C-alpha cells in the first residue's frame, strides 16, 4: 500500500503544479464568469440610448396608435423609443425619403418607419436604419405596435370597439411549479440548465482525465522510465497509483470549481440586486445530495474509463497509436452525451432506466436523471454498484494488459496477442 501511495503522491503533485492545471482550474472558470458577467455590465451601460425615429403614415390613421404602442422602457426608466416626427399622407414620398435618409446619415435620427397605404390588406411596412445589427431587437417591438394599430383600425372599420375586444381576448400566464421532496419551487428553466451543466461536467472530465491517465502511461513507456519503476513495484501497484493520483487531481478540481461556483452564484445575486432592485431570480434547486452523487459517479465512472485508457496507453507505442486505440472509449462517452434526449424527454421511462443502469452510460445519464427528476434510491444504488463493480473488473482486466504492454514496444498488438496477454499469470 505504501508503494501505491508513493505513486499517487507523485502523480498528484506532478500534475497540480503544472501550468495546464492552474489554467484549467482557475483561469478557465474566471474566463467563463467574465464571459457571463461582462455582457451584463456592458448591456447595463448601453441601455440608456433612446432610439430617435420618425414615422411616415401613408394611411393617415395609424401613427397615433403606433406611437402609443412604442411604450417600452429602458432599465433606467427612459423610453426605449422617441418618435420625433410623424408625417401623415405625405404628398412627395420620394423627396421625404431622401430628407429622412440624410437625417439618419447625419445622426439626427436612428431610423424611420414607413407604413404603406394598403397595409390593412397585408402589404408589409418598412423600417429603415443605418445599423441593422443594432435594430434587430427593435423590430419585435415595432412589429407588435404596428400590428396592434392595424388590428384596432380593422376592428373599428367593422364596428367593433378594440379596447373591449382586447379585454376579452387577453391571455393568462401560467407559472410552472416544480414539486420536490423538500417542497415546491417556481421553475424557470433552472432545473434543465443544472442538469445539463452537471452532465456536461462529467462528460468533459471523464474524457480529459481518462486521456490524461493514458498519456501518463504512454509517456513513461516511451521514456523507458517504466522499466525502472517496475523493478521496484508490481505493475498493478503502478496502475492503481496512476489511476488514484489522477482521480485526486480531478477531485481537487471539482472542489475548487464548486467553491468558485458558490462565490459566483452569490456575486450574481448581488449584481442582479444592484442592477434591478427587487428583481427575483429563479431558485436553483441543487441539494447537497446531488453534489454527493456527482462526486460518487465521477469517481465510479473515472475508475471504469481510466482503467481502459491506461490499458490503451500500455498497448500503444506512439501518439498516433494511442489516438486510434482510445477511440472506442471516447465514443462510448460521446454516445452517453448523444443519449441526453432520451432522458430529457422521459427521465422515468423504461428505456431511460435501462440506459442509466448500463455501467458505461451510467455516470452521465444517471446524473442527468437525478438532476431532472430524482429516481428511486434503489435505481441510483444499483447504477452505482454496477458501475463500481464493472470498474473493479476492468481494473483487474486492464492490469493484465498493462503488466505486459508497458514493456512492449513496436507495433500495436493484435486481438490474438491481447488474448495471450490476458492468459499470462
KEZA-971006 format. One line per 5 residues: their letters; for each residue x, y, z of C-alpha. Coordinates in nm, 2 decimals, padded with zeros to 4 digits. Each point is the difference from the previous one (the first is absolute). Last residue first. Layout:
BEGIN
a	X/Y/Z ~ ...
***
This chain:
BEGIN
xxxxx	00.00/-01.51/-01.49 ~ -00.04/00.05/-00.38 ~ -00.34/-00.09/-00.14 ~ -00.09/00.37/-00.05 ~ 00.31/00.06/-00.20
xxxxx	-00.09/-00.29/-00.23 ~ -00.34/00.16/-00.07 ~ 00.17/00.32/-00.08 ~ 00.23/-00.18/-00.25 ~ -00.30/-00.14/-00.17
xxxxx	-00.16/00.34/-00.02 ~ 00.31/00.15/-00.16 ~ 00.26/00.19/00.18 ~ 00.11/00.35/-00.12 ~ 00.34/-00.01/-00.16
xxxxx	00.33/00.08/00.17 ~ 00.05/-00.02/00.37 ~ -00.13/-00.23/00.28 ~ 00.11/00.06/00.36 ~ -00.31/00.20/00.09
xxxxx	-00.22/-00.25/-00.19 ~ 00.07/-00.30/00.22 ~ -00.11/00.12/00.34 ~ -00.24/00.25/-00.15 ~ -00.20/-00.27/-00.19
xxxxx	-00.03/-00.19/00.33 ~ -00.07/00.31/00.19 ~ -00.28/00.09/-00.25 ~ -00.20/-00.30/00.10 ~ 00.04/00.05/00.37
xxxxx	-00.09/00.37/-00.04 ~ -00.28/-00.10/-00.23 ~ -00.15/-00.23/00.27 ~ 00.03/00.29/00.25 ~ -00.17/00.24/-00.24
xxxxx	-00.28/-00.25/-00.08 ~ -00.07/-00.04/00.37 ~ 00.01/00.38/00.06 ~ -00.24/00.06/-00.30 ~ -00.23/-00.28/00.11
xxxxx	00.00/00.12/00.36 ~ -00.07/00.37/-00.10 ~ -00.28/-00.10/-00.24 ~ -00.16/-00.22/00.26 ~ 00.03/00.27/00.27
xxxxx	-00.16/00.26/-00.23 ~ -00.27/-00.24/-00.10 ~ -00.06/-00.11/00.37 ~ -00.03/00.37/00.09 ~ -00.30/00.06/-00.21
xxxxx	00.06/00.25/-00.28 ~ 00.07/00.37/00.05 ~ -00.17/00.21/-00.27 ~ 00.22/00.23/-00.20 ~ 00.33/00.00/00.20
xxxxx	-00.02/-00.37/00.09 ~ -00.09/-00.10/-00.36 ~ 00.30/00.19/-00.14 ~ 00.23/-00.15/00.27 ~ -00.13/-00.34/-00.11
xxxxx	00.08/00.07/-00.36 ~ 00.36/00.12/00.06 ~ 00.14/-00.26/00.23 ~ -00.24/-00.27/-00.12 ~ 00.10/-00.02/-00.37
xxxxx	00.29/-00.25/00.02 ~ -00.15/-00.17/00.30 ~ -00.35/-00.07/-00.16 ~ -00.25/00.09/00.27 ~ -00.07/00.35/-00.14
xxxxx	-00.09/-00.16/-00.34 ~ -00.25/-00.24/00.16 ~ -00.17/00.27/00.20 ~ -00.03/00.24/-00.30 ~ -00.13/-00.28/-00.22
xxxxx	-00.26/-00.10/00.26 ~ -00.12/00.37/00.02 ~ 00.08/00.19/00.32 ~ 00.20/00.29/-00.15 ~ -00.24/00.05/-00.30
xxxxx	00.09/00.26/-00.25 ~ 00.32/00.12/00.17 ~ 00.13/-00.36/00.05 ~ -00.04/-00.11/-00.36 ~ 00.13/00.34/-00.12
xxxxx	00.33/-00.05/00.19 ~ 00.08/-00.31/-00.19 ~ 00.25/00.19/-00.22 ~ 00.21/00.08/00.31 ~ 00.02/-00.36/00.10
xxxxx	00.10/-00.08/-00.35 ~ 00.29/00.25/00.04 ~ 00.12/-00.20/00.30 ~ -00.02/-00.33/-00.19 ~ 00.17/00.16/-00.30
xxxxx	00.29/00.11/00.22 ~ 00.05/-00.35/00.13 ~ -00.01/-00.15/-00.35 ~ 00.23/00.27/-00.14 ~ 00.28/-00.05/00.25
xxxxx	00.19/-00.25/-00.21 ~ 00.02/00.23/-00.31 ~ 00.12/00.30/00.19 ~ 00.25/-00.21/00.19 ~ 00.15/-00.14/-00.32
xxxxx	00.06/00.35/-00.13 ~ 00.14/00.11/00.33 ~ 00.26/-00.28/-00.01 ~ 00.06/-00.35/00.14 ~ -00.35/-00.10/00.09
xxxxx	-00.12/-00.30/00.20 ~ 00.10/00.15/00.34 ~ -00.18/00.32/-00.08 ~ -00.31/-00.19/-00.10 ~ 00.02/-00.19/00.33
xxxxx	00.01/00.33/00.18 ~ -00.29/00.13/-00.20 ~ -00.20/-00.31/00.10 ~ 00.09/00.03/00.37 ~ -00.08/00.37/-00.02
xxxxx	-00.35/-00.07/-00.14 ~ -00.13/-00.21/00.28 ~ 00.19/00.17/00.28 ~ -00.12/00.34/-00.14 ~ -00.36/-00.11/-00.02
xxxxx	00.00/-00.11/00.37 ~ 00.19/00.31/00.11 ~ -00.23/00.23/-00.20 ~ -00.30/-00.19/00.11 ~ 00.08/00.06/00.36
xxxxx	00.09/00.36/-00.04 ~ -00.32/00.08/-00.19 ~ -00.21/-00.21/00.25 ~ 00.15/00.21/00.29 ~ -00.08/00.32/-00.19
xxxxx	-00.35/-00.12/-00.05 ~ -00.04/-00.08/00.36 ~ 00.10/00.36/00.09 ~ -00.33/00.11/-00.16 ~ 00.01/00.20/-00.32
xxxxx	-00.33/00.18/-00.06 ~ 00.11/00.33/-00.15 ~ -00.26/00.26/00.09 ~ -00.09/00.21/-00.30 ~ 00.10/00.36/00.07
xxxxx	-00.24/00.27/00.12 ~ 00.07/00.36/-00.08 ~ -00.06/00.24/00.30 ~ 00.28/00.23/-00.10 ~ 00.10/-00.06/-00.36
xxxxx	00.38/00.07/-00.06 ~ 00.11/-00.02/00.36 ~ -00.23/-00.29/00.08 ~ 00.12/-00.19/-00.31 ~ 00.36/00.07/00.09
xxxxx	-00.05/-00.12/00.36 ~ -00.17/-00.32/-00.12 ~ 00.28/-00.06/-00.25 ~ 00.26/00.05/00.27 ~ -00.15/-00.27/00.20
xxxxx	-00.02/-00.23/-00.30 ~ 00.37/00.09/-00.09 ~ 00.11/-00.09/00.36 ~ -00.19/-00.33/-00.01 ~ 00.15/-00.08/-00.34
xxxxx	00.35/00.07/00.12 ~ -00.04/-00.23/00.30 ~ -00.14/-00.27/-00.23 ~ 00.27/00.05/-00.26 ~ 00.27/-00.03/00.26
xxxxx	-00.16/-00.32/00.14 ~ -00.03/-00.15/-00.35 ~ 00.36/00.09/-00.09 ~ 00.12/-00.18/00.32 ~ -00.21/-00.30/-00.10
xxxxx	00.16/-00.01/-00.35 ~ 00.35/00.01/00.15 ~ -00.09/-00.27/00.25 ~ -00.13/-00.21/-00.29 ~ 00.33/00.05/-00.18
xxxxx	00.18/-00.14/00.31 ~ -00.24/-00.29/00.05 ~ 00.03/-00.11/-00.36 ~ 00.38/00.03/00.00 ~ 00.04/-00.17/00.33
xxxxx	-00.23/-00.28/-00.11 ~ 00.21/-00.06/-00.31 ~ 00.33/00.01/00.18 ~ -00.13/-00.24/00.26 ~ -00.13/-00.24/-00.27
xxxxx	00.34/00.02/-00.18 ~ 00.18/-00.12/00.32 ~ 00.25/00.22/00.17 ~ 00.37/00.08/00.01 ~ 00.12/-00.16/-00.33
xxxxx	-00.33/00.12/-00.16 ~ 00.11/00.36/00.06 ~ 00.33/-00.03/-00.18 ~ -00.15/-00.15/-00.31 ~ -00.28/00.26/00.02
xxxxx	00.25/00.28/-00.05 ~ 00.06/-00.14/-00.35 ~ -00.08/00.35/-00.15 ~ -00.26/-00.15/-00.23 ~ -00.16/-00.20/00.28
xxxxx	00.00/00.28/00.24 ~ -00.17/00.23/-00.25 ~ -00.25/-00.27/-00.11 ~ -00.12/-00.06/00.35 ~ -00.04/00.37/00.08
xxxxx	-00.17/00.04/-00.34 ~ -00.26/-00.26/00.09 ~ -00.07/00.15/00.34 ~ -00.04/00.35/-00.15 ~ -00.23/-00.15/-00.27
xxxxx	-00.23/-00.13/00.27 ~ 00.03/00.33/00.19 ~ -00.12/00.21/-00.29 ~ -00.26/-00.25/-00.13 ~ -00.16/-00.06/00.34
xxxxx	00.03/00.37/00.08 ~ -00.18/00.12/-00.31 ~ -00.31/-00.23/00.03 ~ -00.01/00.04/00.38 ~ -00.01/00.38/-00.02
xxxxx	-00.25/-00.03/-00.29 ~ -00.24/-00.21/00.21 ~ 00.01/00.25/00.29 ~ -00.04/00.29/-00.24 ~ -00.29/-00.16/-00.19
xxxxx	-00.19/-00.09/00.32 ~ 00.05/00.35/00.15 ~ -00.12/00.16/-00.32 ~ -00.31/-00.22/-00.01 ~ -00.08/00.07/00.37
xxxxx	00.06/00.37/-00.05 ~ -00.26/00.03/-00.28 ~ -00.23/00.24/00.18 ~ -00.16/-00.24/00.25 ~ -00.15/00.14/00.31
xxxxx	00.08/-00.21/00.30 ~ -00.21/-00.24/00.21 ~ 00.09/-00.21/00.30 ~ 00.31/-00.19/00.12 ~ -00.11/-00.32/-00.17
xxxxx	-00.04/00.20/-00.32 ~ -00.30/00.13/-00.19 ~ 00.09/00.24/-00.29 ~ -00.23/00.30/-00.05 ~ -00.06/00.12/-00.35
xxxxx	-00.16/00.34/-00.03 ~ -00.28/00.04/-00.24 ~ -00.07/00.35/-00.15 ~ -00.36/00.07/-00.10 ~ -00.09/00.15/-00.34
xxxxx	-00.20/00.32/-00.08 ~ -00.27/-00.08/-00.25 ~ -00.29/00.17/00.17 ~ 00.19/00.30/00.13 ~ 00.15/00.06/-00.34
xxxxx	-00.35/-00.02/-00.15 ~ -00.12/00.27/00.23 ~ 00.28/00.23/-00.11 ~ -00.04/-00.08/-00.37 ~ -00.36/00.11/-00.01
xxxxx	-00.16/-00.17/-00.29 ~ -00.18/00.16/-00.29 ~ 00.17/-00.16/-00.29 ~ 00.23/00.30/-00.08 ~ 00.08/00.01/00.38
xxxxx	00.11/-00.36/-00.01 ~ 00.23/00.06/-00.30 ~ 00.15/00.31/00.17 ~ 00.07/-00.19/00.33 ~ 00.16/-00.28/-00.20
xxxxx	00.22/00.25/-00.18 ~ 00.11/00.17/00.32 ~ 00.08/-00.32/00.18 ~ 00.20/-00.13/-00.30 ~ 00.20/00.33/-00.01
xxxxx	00.08/-00.01/00.37 ~ 00.09/-00.37/-00.02 ~ 00.22/00.05/-00.30 ~ 00.18/00.30/00.16 ~ 00.07/-00.20/00.32
xxxxx	00.13/-00.30/-00.19 ~ 00.19/00.21/-00.25 ~ 00.20/00.17/00.27 ~ 00.21/-00.31/00.09 ~ 00.13/-00.01/-00.36
xxxxx	00.08/00.37/00.01 ~ 00.36/-00.03/00.12 ~ 00.09/-00.22/-00.29 ~ -00.19/00.21/-00.25 ~ 00.22/00.31/00.07
xxxxx	-00.10/00.29/-00.23 ~ -00.37/-00.07/00.05 ~ -00.31/-00.02/-00.22 ~ -00.32/-00.18/00.11 ~ -00.25/-00.11/-00.26
xxxxx	-00.37/-00.10/00.03 ~ -00.11/-00.31/-00.17 ~ -00.30/-00.01/-00.24 ~ -00.27/-00.21/00.16 ~ -00.34/00.15/-00.09
xxxxx	00.01/00.25/00.29 ~ 00.35/00.11/-00.11 ~ -00.15/00.14/-00.32 ~ 00.12/00.36/00.04 ~ 00.35/-00.10/00.12
xxxxx	00.13/00.06/00.35 ~ 00.36/00.14/-00.02 ~ 00.23/-00.01/00.30 ~ 00.30/00.22/00.05 ~ 00.34/-00.07/00.17
xxxxx	00.25/00.11/00.26 ~ -00.07/00.37/-00.08 ~ 00.22/00.31/00.03 ~ 00.31/-00.20/-00.07 ~ 00.09/00.18/-00.33
xxxxx	-00.06/-00.33/-00.19 ~ -00.34/-00.04/00.16 ~ -00.09/00.36/-00.08 ~ 00.11/-00.04/-00.36 ~ -00.22/-00.32/-00.03
xxxxx	-00.29/00.20/00.14 ~ 00.04/00.27/-00.27 ~ 00.04/-00.25/-00.28 ~ -00.30/-00.19/00.12 ~ -00.21/00.32/00.01
xxxxx	00.10/00.08/-00.36 ~ -00.13/-00.34/-00.12 ~ -00.32/00.02/00.21 ~ -00.10/00.33/-00.15 ~ -00.36/00.06/00.12
xxxxx	00.04/-00.15/00.34 ~ -00.31/-00.18/00.15 ~ 00.08/00.06/00.37 ~ 00.35/00.10/00.10 ~ 00.12/-00.07/00.36
xxxxx	00.31/00.14/00.15 ~ 00.21/-00.04/00.32 ~ -00.14/-00.34/00.09 ~ 00.20/-00.09/00.31 ~ 00.07/-00.37/00.05
xxxxx	00.14/-00.19/00.30 ~ -00.16/00.24/00.24 ~ 00.22/00.09/00.31 ~ -00.05/-00.19/00.32 ~ 00.36/-00.09/00.05
xxxxx	-00.08/-00.36/-00.09 ~ -00.13/00.12/-00.34 ~ -00.38/00.03/-00.05 ~ -00.22/-00.13/-00.28 ~ -00.30/00.22/-00.09
xxxxx	00.02/-00.03/-00.38 ~ -00.37/-00.09/-00.02 ~ -00.11/00.35/00.06 ~ 00.21/00.12/-00.29 ~ -00.15/-00.27/-00.22
xxxxx	-00.35/00.11/00.11 ~ 00.07/00.36/-00.10 ~ 00.16/-00.09/-00.33 ~ -00.28/-00.23/-00.12 ~ -00.27/00.22/-00.17
xxxxx	00.17/00.20/-00.27 ~ 00.03/-00.30/-00.22 ~ 00.34/00.11/-00.14 ~ 00.15/00.02/00.35 ~ 00.36/00.11/00.00
xxxxx	00.14/-00.06/00.35 ~ 00.33/00.15/00.12 ~ 00.24/-00.15/00.25 ~ 00.24/00.09/00.28 ~ 00.09/-00.31/00.20
xxxxx	00.07/00.07/00.36 ~ 00.35/-00.10/00.11 ~ 00.02/-00.08/00.37 ~ 00.03/-00.37/-00.05 ~ 00.37/00.01/-00.09
xxxxx	00.15/00.00/00.35 ~ -00.22/-00.28/00.12 ~ 00.07/-00.20/-00.31 ~ 00.37/00.04/00.07 ~ -00.04/-00.13/00.35
xxxxx	-00.22/-00.29/-00.10 ~ 00.23/-00.08/-00.29 ~ 00.30/00.00/00.24 ~ -00.17/-00.24/00.25 ~ -00.03/-00.32/-00.20
xxxxx	00.32/00.02/-00.20 ~ 00.18/00.11/00.31 ~ -00.13/-00.29/00.19 ~ 00.12/-00.23/-00.27 ~ 00.35/00.16/00.00
xxxxx	00.02/-00.03/00.37 ~ -00.10/-00.36/-00.02 ~ 00.27/-00.06/-00.26 ~ 00.27/00.19/00.19 ~ -00.03/-00.19/00.32
xxxxx	-00.03/-00.38/-00.06 ~ 00.10/-00.03/-00.37 ~ 00.27/00.27/00.02 ~ 00.15/-00.14/00.32 ~ -00.02/-00.36/-00.12
xxxxx	00.16/00.09/-00.33 ~ 00.27/00.20/00.17 ~ 00.11/-00.31/00.18 ~ 00.03/-00.03/00.38 ~ -00.32/-00.19/00.04
xxxxx	00.13/-00.27/-00.24 ~ 00.33/-00.09/00.15 ~ -00.14/00.02/00.36 ~ -00.28/-00.25/-00.08 ~ 00.20/-00.25/-00.20
xxxxx	00.29/00.00/00.25 ~ -00.24/-00.04/00.30 ~ -00.20/-00.28/-00.17 ~ 00.32/-00.18/-00.09 ~ 00.13/00.03/00.36
xxxxx	-00.34/-00.12/00.13 ~ 00.01/-00.31/-00.22 ~ 00.34/-00.08/00.15 ~ -00.13/00.04/00.35 ~ -00.29/-00.23/-00.07
***
